[in-house]
């Protein structure tokens, strides 16, 4: 049961052993090991992250490299991913050496009282530790350190990072715990990490500290500069927040931390607030791709229905944070709907953040690119017009690394005698008593086969999630209820359970209040959102006119996109006449939008866009009258 955690809800997650053995998710993990991790290790060295720590023992090592006080977290997130990969047979080249080198530097750099932050400890830094909790990110840094430490202890049996993290966490408990300074960090994250540290060590102080940080938010404990209280989710106590608000990553990390606190305490008022905030987000503030955050200026969640396509921010880190929140909500409630959103985010808003070759990244993830677009991802100047090899604020690439390494932890869960299969991919899964092999080509097709490899004498159940987009699922010996098909019987070795999830292309519209996509159609198949790149249309993508009927007649076939074996959609689209040159022409009762011709169009999975020449792209296409 290495790495498994039994929450107060009775759910064990992840289950005893889960290994992705192939398919798209398995391929993503292979790419992470062979390309993304080696690339990221090189970029971290080049950017000076290791030298920032080395300089604390030897000030002659240059100057602090970078603009931000949270650059240590790029190392911590990478170490978290490496903790998973080093324990595998095909560990990335140089991973163990990098891991040991960074741990050694952290041991040397940590202050006598447990404090650790290369920015504030730098000899040339005029700011003092804890002097700027709004923007200093010190507790945010601690959060990522704890998560790396717990992963290393669980996966490798290596307690060195855990020793470092505990010393820092104990300092925080002494300084900011009960009877201490009543403060919060400007960037939530430490809350869920402290709960995880409690789970790993059994030390109640860490759970209490996480509770305190959740309770203190919105109580006037944080000094706000540059942006107002809403940016920091500090405008109201957590339970009274009217809607998800402010910086998207902060919001989702805070909610995930509050969900963890609920999982360990059973506090019903927290769950009530979490469910309300989640439902409002999904109904009014989440992109069709699962992306969160519609504003560039403060990387923030906008107003309800404020979801522009070409200016979608939808930061890759926000996608990961949304999945973390979704997973915890599933653990708390058992509801399949949370995993529906998780899956949408995984294959779209998260998947798009990494290039097909695994060495370039999107920071922000728009749903449209205009033909004359010039702004670079991450608002950086010059360089690659699409994904970039690294960023001055490189929070997203290491976050991708760690999450990719942990994909298998979010495939399955267990409650009592029921194995829940929440996501589908080629995998071997064992709860100890029950072991199964899952075989599927999901998300490219919906055929899933589960073979029983080991079974107890007693009756067991396997619960299969039926995605909300599938209305005609077929599963052996089970009826669908509340998004789950539960097969319960006394299994024997060799038994096979088959699930079929038909994947017809779907045409989606949007809520009438969503001005940005009114009168437009988006296309999906299974959990995948599709888009049109200019390379795949003989007419300008802005002039294409779709109908639900044309989408319904689309044909799916296999095609390699940038070296990835994918399923694309072929359809025939009408083409609108050239628009008037006036920006705001006078309209009449009988505007002519008669199509002048039809053209064949290929739609590709959204997560694969931008791997070819930089051209126009659209998720939402104009709907024909």
KEBA-36443 format. One record per residue (C-alpha): residue number from 1; x, y, z; chain. Coordinates in pm, whole numbers. Layout:
KEBA-36443
[node NUM, [X, Y, Z], A]
...
//
This chain:
KEBA-36443
[node 1, [0, 0, 0], A]
[node 2, [293, 233, -63], A]
[node 3, [170, 590, -91], A]
[node 4, [-192, 504, -14], A]
[node 5, [-385, 732, 220], A]
[node 6, [-709, 638, 396], A]
[node 7, [-910, 952, 451], A]
[node 8, [-1179, 994, 716], A]
[node 9, [-1437, 930, 441], A]
[node 10, [-1314, 571, 418], A]
[node 11, [-1171, 610, 69], A]
[node 12, [-825, 473, -1], A]
[node 13, [-649, 666, -273], A]
[node 14, [-443, 582, -454], A]
[node 15, [-514, 211, -426], A]
[node 16, [-233, -30, -340], A]
[node 17, [-59, -51, -676], A]
[node 18, [-144, 117, -1005], A]
[node 19, [84, 109, -1307], A]
[node 20, [8, 268, -1642], A]
[node 21, [125, 17, -1901], A]
[node 22, [46, 187, -2231], A]
[node 23, [-209, 392, -2419], A]
[node 24, [-209, 770, -2431], A]
[node 25, [-151, 821, -2058], A]
[node 26, [126, 564, -2057], A]
[node 27, [280, 736, -2358], A]
[node 28, [259, 1069, -2179], A]
[node 29, [452, 921, -1888], A]
[node 30, [713, 772, -2121], A]
[node 31, [758, 1112, -2289], A]
[node 32, [791, 1272, -1946], A]
[node 33, [1073, 1033, -1851], A]
[node 34, [1257, 1041, -2181], A]
[node 35, [1214, 1403, -2288], A]
[node 36, [1047, 1644, -2046], A]
[node 37, [1246, 1558, -1735], A]
[node 38, [1593, 1561, -1900], A]
[node 39, [1499, 1888, -2071], A]
[node 40, [1374, 2041, -1744], A]
[node 41, [1681, 1937, -1547], A]
[node 42, [1898, 2115, -1801], A]
[node 43, [1682, 2428, -1794], A]
[node 44, [1686, 2442, -1414], A]
[node 45, [2065, 2426, -1412], A]
[node 46, [2087, 2688, -1686], A]
[node 47, [1841, 2920, -1508], A]
[node 48, [2050, 2917, -1189], A]
[node 49, [1806, 2749, -950], A]
[node 50, [2075, 2524, -807], A]
[node 51, [2328, 2807, -789], A]
[node 52, [2081, 3013, -585], A]
[node 53, [2105, 2746, -314], A]
[node 54, [2477, 2689, -363], A]
[node 55, [2538, 3061, -314], A]
[node 56, [2406, 3047, 44], A]
[node 57, [2709, 2843, 145], A]
[node 58, [2944, 3018, -97], A]
[node 59, [2848, 3383, -170], A]
[node 60, [3115, 3397, -440], A]
[node 61, [2883, 3195, -666], A]
[node 62, [2752, 3486, -872], A]
[node 63, [2432, 3663, -769], A]
[node 64, [2075, 3551, -713], A]
[node 65, [1937, 3442, -1050], A]
[node 66, [1579, 3530, -1135], A]
[node 67, [1318, 3785, -1032], A]
[node 68, [1095, 3585, -801], A]
[node 69, [1104, 3460, -441], A]
[node 70, [942, 3126, -531], A]
[node 71, [1200, 2979, -769], A]
[node 72, [1291, 2709, -515], A]
[node 73, [950, 2557, -585], A]
[node 74, [1058, 2475, -939], A]
[node 75, [1315, 2244, -781], A]
[node 76, [1064, 2103, -532], A]
[node 77, [805, 2023, -797], A]
[node 78, [1075, 1855, -1004], A]
[node 79, [1197, 1656, -706], A]
[node 80, [841, 1540, -644], A]
[node 81, [822, 1405, -997], A]
[node 82, [1168, 1250, -970], A]
[node 83, [1067, 1068, -652], A]
[node 84, [816, 877, -863], A]
[node 85, [1045, 821, -1158], A]
[node 86, [1359, 713, -975], A]
[node 87, [1171, 420, -829], A]
[node 88, [1077, 292, -1175], A]
[node 89, [1286, 56, -1384], A]
[node 90, [1330, 310, -1664], A]
[node 91, [1424, 615, -1456], A]
[node 92, [1537, 921, -1655], A]
[node 93, [1908, 959, -1712], A]
[node 94, [2067, 1178, -1447], A]
[node 95, [1755, 1184, -1230], A]
[node 96, [1909, 1026, -921], A]
[node 97, [2219, 1244, -942], A]
[node 98, [2009, 1560, -972], A]
[node 99, [1786, 1452, -684], A]
[node 100, [2081, 1383, -454], A]
[node 101, [2258, 1705, -552], A]
[node 102, [1956, 1923, -476], A]
[node 103, [1881, 1747, -147], A]
[node 104, [2241, 1803, -42], A]
[node 105, [2218, 2172, -128], A]
[node 106, [1895, 2205, 71], A]
[node 107, [2052, 2038, 374], A]
[node 108, [2337, 2288, 359], A]
[node 109, [2112, 2589, 298], A]
[node 110, [1854, 2534, 570], A]
[node 111, [1885, 2780, 857], A]
[node 112, [1934, 2665, 1212], A]
[node 113, [1570, 2739, 1301], A]
[node 114, [1444, 2542, 1000], A]
[node 115, [1379, 2835, 766], A]
[node 116, [1457, 2773, 399], A]
[node 117, [1424, 3012, 106], A]
[node 118, [1712, 3098, -125], A]
[node 119, [1563, 3439, -211], A]
[node 120, [1522, 3574, 143], A]
[node 121, [1837, 3402, 273], A]
[node 122, [2049, 3549, -5], A]
[node 123, [2327, 3767, 141], A]
[node 124, [2241, 4056, -94], A]
[node 125, [1867, 4049, -22], A]
[node 126, [1755, 4353, 178], A]
[node 127, [1414, 4201, 263], A]
[node 128, [1392, 3996, 578], A]
[node 129, [1218, 3657, 607], A]
[node 130, [844, 3683, 673], A]
[node 131, [847, 4058, 594], A]
[node 132, [619, 4029, 290], A]
[node 133, [368, 3749, 334], A]
[node 134, [150, 3891, 57], A]
[node 135, [411, 3833, -214], A]
[node 136, [697, 3650, -44], A]
[node 137, [555, 3301, -116], A]
[node 138, [745, 3154, 179], A]
[node 139, [461, 2925, 289], A]
[node 140, [391, 2843, -75], A]
[node 141, [754, 2733, -97], A]
[node 142, [710, 2520, 213], A]
[node 143, [403, 2357, 62], A]
[node 144, [588, 2234, -244], A]
[node 145, [882, 2124, -29], A]
[node 146, [649, 1913, 185], A]
[node 147, [486, 1753, -118], A]
[node 148, [825, 1658, -260], A]
[node 149, [936, 1526, 78], A]
[node 150, [628, 1309, 127], A]
[node 151, [665, 1168, -224], A]
[node 152, [1031, 1083, -163], A]
[node 153, [956, 918, 169], A]
[node 154, [671, 711, 26], A]
[node 155, [815, 618, -309], A]
[node 156, [1184, 587, -229], A]
[node 157, [1197, 531, 146], A]
[node 158, [1427, 836, 149], A]
[node 159, [1357, 1055, 453], A]
[node 160, [1618, 1326, 393], A]
[node 161, [1373, 1573, 236], A]
[node 162, [1113, 1486, 498], A]
[node 163, [1356, 1581, 773], A]
[node 164, [1412, 1917, 604], A]
[node 165, [1041, 1975, 551], A]
[node 166, [950, 1884, 909], A]
[node 167, [1204, 2129, 1047], A]
[node 168, [1056, 2408, 834], A]
[node 169, [698, 2304, 913], A]
[node 170, [772, 2296, 1285], A]
[node 171, [905, 2652, 1260], A]
[node 172, [578, 2757, 1095], A]
[node 173, [371, 2586, 1365], A]
[node 174, [572, 2760, 1639], A]
[node 175, [552, 3098, 1470], A]
[node 176, [202, 3094, 1318], A]
[node 177, [17, 2822, 1509], A]
[node 178, [-221, 2852, 1802], A]
[node 179, [-106, 3142, 2016], A]
[node 180, [128, 3265, 1743], A]
[node 181, [101, 3532, 1477], A]
[node 182, [-235, 3509, 1299], A]
[node 183, [-128, 3536, 938], A]
[node 184, [-187, 3369, 601], A]
[node 185, [29, 3346, 291], A]
[node 186, [-56, 3545, -20], A]
[node 187, [-45, 3229, -227], A]
[node 188, [-237, 2931, -88], A]
[node 189, [-78, 2588, -135], A]
[node 190, [65, 2501, 203], A]
[node 191, [-279, 2400, 332], A]
[node 192, [-305, 2075, 135], A]
[node 193, [66, 2005, 191], A]
[node 194, [31, 2033, 569], A]
[node 195, [-260, 1789, 561], A]
[node 196, [-44, 1549, 362], A]
[node 197, [236, 1589, 616], A]
[node 198, [-13, 1506, 891], A]
[node 199, [-114, 1193, 700], A]
[node 200, [248, 1091, 663], A]
[node 201, [363, 1161, 1019], A]
[node 202, [47, 1147, 1231], A]
[node 203, [140, 1480, 1389], A]
[node 204, [-184, 1664, 1465], A]
[node 205, [-16, 2005, 1470], A]
[node 206, [12, 2001, 1092], A]
[node 207, [-357, 1936, 1039], A]
[node 208, [-440, 2206, 1292], A]
[node 209, [-213, 2451, 1112], A]
[node 210, [-382, 2377, 781], A]
[node 211, [-720, 2443, 945], A]
[node 212, [-594, 2771, 1087], A]
[node 213, [-474, 2894, 749], A]
[node 214, [-811, 2811, 590], A]
[node 215, [-1005, 2974, 876], A]
[node 216, [-794, 3291, 882], A]
[node 217, [-847, 3377, 516], A]
[node 218, [-1088, 3665, 471], A]
[node 219, [-1035, 3782, 831], A]
[node 220, [-811, 4080, 757], A]
[node 221, [-489, 3892, 835], A]
[node 222, [-313, 3973, 506], A]
[node 223, [-182, 4306, 379], A]
[node 224, [-299, 4356, 21], A]
[node 225, [-79, 4539, -228], A]
[node 226, [-93, 4573, -608], A]
[node 227, [-420, 4378, -628], A]
[node 228, [-732, 4390, -407], A]
[node 229, [-845, 4132, -154], A]
[node 230, [-1039, 3930, -413], A]
[node 231, [-713, 3845, -592], A]
[node 232, [-594, 3665, -276], A]
[node 233, [-934, 3505, -194], A]
[node 234, [-919, 3725, 114], A]
[node 235, [-1232, 3933, 61], A]
[node 236, [-1448, 3704, 275], A]
[node 237, [-1408, 3399, 497], A]
[node 238, [-1378, 3086, 286], A]
[node 239, [-1725, 2958, 368], A]
[node 240, [-1875, 3293, 268], A]
[node 241, [-1701, 3341, -68], A]
[node 242, [-1980, 3416, -316], A]
[node 243, [-1795, 3258, -608], A]
[node 244, [-1452, 3138, -714], A]
[node 245, [-1254, 3457, -749], A]
[node 246, [-916, 3617, -799], A]
[node 247, [-594, 3452, -910], A]
[node 248, [-701, 3118, -1059], A]
[node 249, [-417, 2904, -925], A]
[node 250, [-447, 3051, -578], A]
[node 251, [-822, 2989, -575], A]
[node 252, [-804, 2625, -679], A]
[node 253, [-511, 2549, -446], A]
[node 254, [-702, 2704, -155], A]
[node 255, [-1011, 2499, -237], A]
[node 256, [-805, 2181, -265], A]
[node 257, [-652, 2253, 75], A]
[node 258, [-992, 2317, 229], A]
[node 259, [-1113, 1990, 78], A]
[node 260, [-822, 1808, 238], A]
[node 261, [-910, 1961, 573], A]
[node 262, [-1266, 1840, 528], A]
[node 263, [-1149, 1491, 437], A]
[node 264, [-960, 1463, 765], A]
[node 265, [-1202, 1645, 996], A]
[node 266, [-1540, 1573, 839], A]
[node 267, [-1638, 1940, 875], A]
[node 268, [-1972, 1959, 687], A]
[node 269, [-1965, 2337, 657], A]
[node 270, [-1645, 2319, 455], A]
[node 271, [-1793, 2061, 220], A]
[node 272, [-2107, 2269, 175], A]
[node 273, [-1897, 2571, 74], A]
[node 274, [-1676, 2363, -153], A]
[node 275, [-1972, 2210, -335], A]
[node 276, [-2134, 2550, -382], A]
[node 277, [-1816, 2711, -514], A]
[node 278, [-1744, 2416, -743], A]
[node 279, [-2095, 2410, -889], A]
[node 280, [-2085, 2783, -957], A]
[node 281, [-1743, 2754, -1123], A]
[node 282, [-1848, 2470, -1352], A]
[node 283, [-2175, 2643, -1442], A]
[node 284, [-2037, 2992, -1511], A]
[node 285, [-1657, 3024, -1509], A]
[node 286, [-1491, 2716, -1658], A]
[node 287, [-1384, 2702, -2020], A]
[node 288, [-1510, 2428, -2251], A]
[node 289, [-1159, 2279, -2229], A]
[node 290, [-1167, 2281, -1849], A]
[node 291, [-937, 2582, -1835], A]
[node 292, [-976, 2826, -1545], A]
[node 293, [-892, 3196, -1559], A]
[node 294, [-1002, 3448, -1822], A]
[node 295, [-788, 3752, -1743], A]
[node 296, [-423, 3813, -1831], A]
[node 297, [-369, 4122, -1617], A]
[node 298, [-391, 3937, -1285], A]
[node 299, [-404, 3573, -1407], A]
[node 300, [-750, 3578, -1260], A]
[node 301, [-1093, 3423, -1285], A]
[node 302, [-1332, 3670, -1442], A]
[node 303, [-1696, 3749, -1385], A]
[node 304, [-1959, 3486, -1446], A]
[node 305, [-1973, 3404, -1820], A]
[node 306, [-1663, 3614, -1889], A]
[node 307, [-1488, 3354, -2105], A]
[node 308, [-1323, 3511, -2411], A]
[node 309, [-1161, 3258, -2643], A]
[node 310, [-861, 3444, -2784], A]
[node 311, [-778, 3601, -2449], A]
[node 312, [-834, 3291, -2239], A]
[node 313, [-557, 3273, -1980], A]
[node 314, [-637, 2925, -1853], A]
[node 315, [-289, 2883, -1704], A]
[node 316, [-149, 2531, -1711], A]
[node 317, [-89, 2547, -1335], A]
[node 318, [-456, 2634, -1288], A]
[node 319, [-548, 2318, -1479], A]
[node 320, [-341, 2110, -1238], A]
[node 321, [-489, 2290, -938], A]
[node 322, [-843, 2231, -1070], A]
[node 323, [-768, 1859, -1103], A]
[node 324, [-634, 1850, -748], A]
[node 325, [-957, 2009, -626], A]
[node 326, [-1172, 1777, -839], A]
[node 327, [-999, 1463, -713], A]
[node 328, [-1049, 1562, -351], A]
[node 329, [-1415, 1637, -413], A]
[node 330, [-1454, 1290, -559], A]
[node 331, [-1288, 1140, -252], A]
[node 332, [-1520, 1340, -28], A]
[node 333, [-1845, 1258, -208], A]
[node 334, [-1792, 964, -443], A]
[node 335, [-1966, 1163, -717], A]
[node 336, [-1866, 1081, -1073], A]
[node 337, [-1935, 1438, -1188], A]
[node 338, [-1612, 1560, -1029], A]
[node 339, [-1414, 1307, -1231], A]
[node 340, [-1597, 1415, -1545], A]
[node 341, [-1449, 1761, -1500], A]
[node 342, [-1112, 1615, -1397], A]
[node 343, [-1101, 1418, -1722], A]
[node 344, [-1195, 1719, -1934], A]
[node 345, [-915, 1920, -1775], A]
[node 346, [-664, 1635, -1807], A]
[node 347, [-706, 1576, -2179], A]
[node 348, [-754, 1937, -2281], A]
[node 349, [-653, 2227, -2052], A]
[node 350, [-362, 2027, -1906], A]
[node 351, [-262, 1818, -2207], A]
[node 352, [-225, 2122, -2429], A]
[node 353, [38, 2272, -2199], A]
[node 354, [313, 2043, -2332], A]
[node 355, [440, 2001, -2686], A]
[node 356, [417, 1669, -2866], A]
[node 357, [792, 1617, -2824], A]
[node 358, [780, 1704, -2453], A]
[node 359, [1029, 1991, -2458], A]
[node 360, [820, 2308, -2496], A]
[node 361, [537, 2454, -2291], A]
[node 362, [234, 2679, -2298], A]
[node 363, [192, 2898, -1991], A]
[node 364, [-150, 3028, -2095], A]
[node 365, [-389, 2829, -2314], A]
[node 366, [-624, 3027, -2542], A]
[node 367, [-908, 2866, -2735], A]
[node 368, [-843, 3079, -3040], A]
[node 369, [-542, 3219, -3223], A]
[node 370, [-599, 3493, -3476], A]
[node 371, [-397, 3504, -3800], A]
[node 372, [-207, 3817, -3696], A]
[node 373, [-146, 3718, -3332], A]
[node 374, [194, 3823, -3198], A]
[node 375, [191, 3790, -2817], A]
[node 376, [404, 3507, -2683], A]
[node 377, [294, 3254, -2423], A]
[node 378, [361, 3375, -2072], A]
[node 379, [366, 3734, -2199], A]
[node 380, [736, 3699, -2279], A]
[node 381, [894, 3889, -2565], A]
[node 382, [1060, 3739, -2871], A]
[node 383, [1141, 3377, -2925], A]
[node 384, [904, 3098, -3014], A]
[node 385, [555, 3214, -3123], A]
[node 386, [381, 2914, -2966], A]
[node 387, [514, 2690, -2688], A]
[node 388, [843, 2793, -2529], A]
[node 389, [1130, 2586, -2396], A]
[node 390, [1123, 2769, -2058], A]
[node 391, [998, 3085, -1892], A]
[node 392, [1130, 3361, -1668], A]
[node 393, [846, 3255, -1435], A]
[node 394, [872, 2881, -1499], A]
[node 395, [606, 2753, -1258], A]
[node 396, [421, 2551, -1523], A]
[node 397, [692, 2320, -1665], A]
[node 398, [792, 2159, -1331], A]
[node 399, [425, 2134, -1238], A]
[node 400, [365, 1939, -1559], A]
[node 401, [658, 1712, -1471], A]
[node 402, [530, 1617, -1128], A]
[node 403, [168, 1573, -1234], A]
[node 404, [265, 1357, -1530], A]
[node 405, [464, 1132, -1298], A]
[node 406, [162, 1093, -1071], A]
[node 407, [-110, 1021, -1329], A]
[node 408, [-152, 664, -1207], A]
[node 409, [-247, 791, -860], A]
[node 410, [-571, 932, -1000], A]
[node 411, [-693, 633, -1199], A]
[node 412, [-861, 437, -921], A]
[node 413, [-980, 449, -563], A]
[node 414, [-1123, 203, -316], A]
[node 415, [-1401, 220, -58], A]
[node 416, [-1472, -92, 145], A]
[node 417, [-1506, -380, -105], A]
[node 418, [-1552, -159, -412], A]
[node 419, [-1281, -70, -662], A]
[node 420, [-1365, 256, -839], A]
[node 421, [-1222, 301, -1189], A]
[node 422, [-1247, 674, -1241], A]
[node 423, [-1025, 715, -1546], A]
[node 424, [-949, 470, -1824], A]
[node 425, [-611, 373, -1961], A]
[node 426, [-397, 63, -2004], A]
[node 427, [-313, -26, -1646], A]
[node 428, [-249, -292, -1386], A]
[node 429, [-433, -224, -1062], A]
[node 430, [-417, -410, -732], A]
[node 431, [-593, -341, -405], A]
[node 432, [-418, -636, -246], A]
[node 433, [-724, -859, -244], A]
[node 434, [-836, -777, -599], A]
[node 435, [-608, -728, -900], A]
[node 436, [-717, -634, -1252], A]
[node 437, [-567, -551, -1589], A]
[node 438, [-733, -271, -1786], A]
[node 439, [-692, -267, -2163], A]
[node 440, [-825, 15, -2378], A]
[node 441, [-739, 263, -2649], A]
[node 442, [-919, 539, -2456], A]
[node 443, [-960, 831, -2524], A]
[node 444, [-939, 743, -2894], A]
[node 445, [-1214, 482, -2861], A]
[node 446, [-1449, 373, -2586], A]
[node 447, [-1387, -1, -2562], A]
[node 448, [-1260, -93, -2216], A]
[node 449, [-1179, -449, -2101], A]
[node 450, [-1111, -535, -1736], A]
[node 451, [-961, -879, -1671], A]
[node 452, [-952, -1023, -1320], A]
[node 453, [-598, -1134, -1227], A]
[node 454, [-659, -1203, -859], A]
[node 455, [-977, -1225, -654], A]
[node 456, [-1075, -1317, -297], A]
[node 457, [-1339, -1573, -207], A]
[node 458, [-1577, -1298, -101], A]
[node 459, [-1801, -1093, -328], A]
[node 460, [-1643, -772, -458], A]
[node 461, [-1759, -477, -669], A]
[node 462, [-1602, -284, -954], A]
[node 463, [-1753, 60, -1016], A]
[node 464, [-1698, 198, -1365], A]
[node 465, [-1744, 569, -1424], A]
[node 466, [-1982, 648, -1710], A]
[node 467, [-1884, 993, -1840], A]
[node 468, [-2165, 1246, -1861], A]
[node 469, [-2110, 1285, -2237], A]
[node 470, [-2200, 918, -2293], A]
[node 471, [-2572, 845, -2300], A]
[node 472, [-2564, 490, -2438], A]
[node 473, [-2295, 306, -2245], A]
[node 474, [-2295, -73, -2242], A]
[node 475, [-2147, -269, -1954], A]
[node 476, [-2166, -635, -1860], A]
[node 477, [-2414, -707, -1587], A]
[node 478, [-2468, -358, -1448], A]
[node 479, [-2711, -71, -1463], A]
[node 480, [-2589, 289, -1468], A]
[node 481, [-2678, 502, -1168], A]
[node 482, [-2541, 844, -1071], A]
[node 483, [-2260, 814, -1322], A]
[node 484, [-2142, 469, -1208], A]
[node 485, [-2199, 119, -1341], A]
[node 486, [-2136, -118, -1051], A]
[node 487, [-2057, -481, -1127], A]
[node 488, [-2086, -684, -806], A]
[node 489, [-2025, -1056, -784], A]
[node 490, [-1780, -1318, -669], A]
[node 491, [-1507, -1275, -926], A]
[node 492, [-1270, -1552, -1030], A]
[node 493, [-937, -1524, -1205], A]
[node 494, [-990, -1485, -1578], A]
[node 495, [-1329, -1312, -1551], A]
[node 496, [-1369, -1026, -1797], A]
[node 497, [-1583, -715, -1760], A]
[node 498, [-1642, -518, -2078], A]
[node 499, [-1744, -154, -2101], A]
[node 500, [-1839, 25, -2423], A]
[node 501, [-1859, 404, -2437], A]
[node 502, [-1972, 504, -2788], A]
[node 503, [-1793, 816, -2911], A]
[node 504, [-2000, 999, -3167], A]
[node 505, [-1881, 1353, -3251], A]
[node 506, [-2086, 1615, -3063], A]
[node 507, [-2175, 1974, -3145], A]
[node 508, [-2185, 2201, -2839], A]
[node 509, [-2328, 2548, -2801], A]
[node 510, [-2284, 2783, -2506], A]
[node 511, [-2499, 2959, -2250], A]
[node 512, [-2676, 3267, -2394], A]
[node 513, [-2501, 3491, -2140], A]
[node 514, [-2162, 3382, -2270], A]
[node 515, [-2116, 3664, -2521], A]
[node 516, [-1779, 3550, -2653], A]
[node 517, [-1915, 3228, -2804], A]
[node 518, [-2276, 3321, -2879], A]
[node 519, [-2368, 3190, -3222], A]
[node 520, [-2078, 2947, -3232], A]
[node 521, [-2029, 2570, -3218], A]
[node 522, [-1753, 2367, -3053], A]
[node 523, [-1684, 2004, -3138], A]
[node 524, [-1598, 1720, -2901], A]
[node 525, [-1564, 1345, -2921], A]
[node 526, [-1538, 1142, -2604], A]
[node 527, [-1347, 1352, -2350], A]
[node 528, [-1152, 1535, -2620], A]
[node 529, [-1221, 1888, -2738], A]
[node 530, [-1135, 1946, -3104], A]
[node 531, [-1020, 2253, -3292], A]
[node 532, [-940, 2365, -3646], A]
[node 533, [-595, 2488, -3737], A]
[node 534, [-555, 2687, -4057], A]
[node 535, [-332, 2414, -4200], A]
[node 536, [-634, 2184, -4211], A]
[node 537, [-883, 2410, -4388], A]
[node 538, [-880, 2544, -4744], A]
[node 539, [-1088, 2840, -4626], A]
[node 540, [-1002, 3087, -4352], A]
[node 541, [-1103, 2940, -4016], A]
[node 542, [-1286, 3265, -3937], A]
[node 543, [-1514, 3205, -4237], A]
[node 544, [-1613, 2845, -4163], A]
[node 545, [-1981, 2786, -4088], A]
[node 546, [-2077, 2473, -3896], A]
[node 547, [-2410, 2304, -3832], A]
[node 548, [-2489, 2032, -3577], A]
[node 549, [-2578, 1812, -3873], A]
[node 550, [-2235, 1852, -4029], A]
[node 551, [-2074, 1761, -3696], A]
[node 552, [-2300, 1458, -3662], A]
[node 553, [-2184, 1336, -4004], A]
[node 554, [-1814, 1383, -3926], A]
[node 555, [-1596, 1078, -3970], A]
[node 556, [-1322, 979, -3728], A]
[node 557, [-998, 824, -3844], A]
[node 558, [-643, 778, -3723], A]
[node 559, [-378, 1028, -3826], A]
[node 560, [-38, 1118, -3689], A]
[node 561, [-11, 1476, -3564], A]
[node 562, [344, 1586, -3486], A]
[node 563, [440, 1223, -3431], A]
[node 564, [142, 1145, -3207], A]
[node 565, [-100, 876, -3326], A]
[node 566, [-431, 1055, -3288], A]
[node 567, [-792, 1038, -3404], A]
[node 568, [-897, 1336, -3614], A]
[node 569, [-1241, 1433, -3742], A]
[node 570, [-1319, 1499, -4107], A]
[node 571, [-1625, 1699, -4199], A]
[node 572, [-1760, 1930, -4464], A]
[node 573, [-1803, 2292, -4364], A]
[node 574, [-1983, 2573, -4539], A]
[node 575, [-1787, 2890, -4605], A]
[node 576, [-1939, 3232, -4539], A]
[node 577, [-1915, 3512, -4796], A]
[node 578, [-1650, 3774, -4738], A]
[node 579, [-1766, 4007, -4462], A]
[node 580, [-1827, 4376, -4512], A]
[node 581, [-1521, 4593, -4465], A]
[node 582, [-1703, 4805, -4210], A]
[node 583, [-1633, 4710, -3852], A]
[node 584, [-1988, 4799, -3743], A]
[node 585, [-2219, 4790, -4048], A]
[node 586, [-2588, 4872, -4028], A]
[node 587, [-2793, 4551, -4009], A]
[node 588, [-3130, 4469, -4159], A]
[node 589, [-3391, 4202, -4098], A]
[node 590, [-3253, 3985, -4375], A]
[node 591, [-2879, 3962, -4340], A]
[node 592, [-2739, 3733, -4608], A]
[node 593, [-2512, 3461, -4473], A]
[node 594, [-2566, 3222, -4762], A]
[node 595, [-2269, 2993, -4795], A]
[node 596, [-2072, 3049, -5111], A]
[node 597, [-1910, 2705, -5112], A]
[node 598, [-1821, 2403, -4903], A]
[node 599, [-1477, 2278, -4805], A]
[node 600, [-1341, 1968, -4634], A]
[node 601, [-1204, 2043, -4288], A]
[node 602, [-996, 1835, -4049], A]
[node 603, [-1038, 1893, -3677], A]
[node 604, [-754, 1786, -3447], A]
[node 605, [-754, 1728, -3071], A]
[node 606, [-710, 2061, -2896], A]
[node 607, [-423, 1928, -2686], A]
[node 608, [-223, 1876, -3007], A]
[node 609, [-270, 2220, -3159], A]
[node 610, [35, 2441, -3201], A]
[node 611, [283, 2163, -3281], A]
[node 612, [311, 2273, -3642], A]
[node 613, [359, 2614, -3803], A]
[node 614, [204, 2901, -3608], A]
[node 615, [-124, 2976, -3784], A]
[node 616, [-481, 3062, -3693], A]
[node 617, [-676, 2821, -3470], A]
[node 618, [-1032, 2803, -3338], A]
[node 619, [-1217, 2583, -3091], A]
[node 620, [-1543, 2776, -3137], A]
[node 621, [-1653, 2804, -3502], A]
[node 622, [-1931, 3018, -3640], A]
[node 623, [-2269, 2847, -3655], A]
[node 624, [-2457, 2860, -3982], A]
[node 625, [-2800, 3024, -3970], A]
//
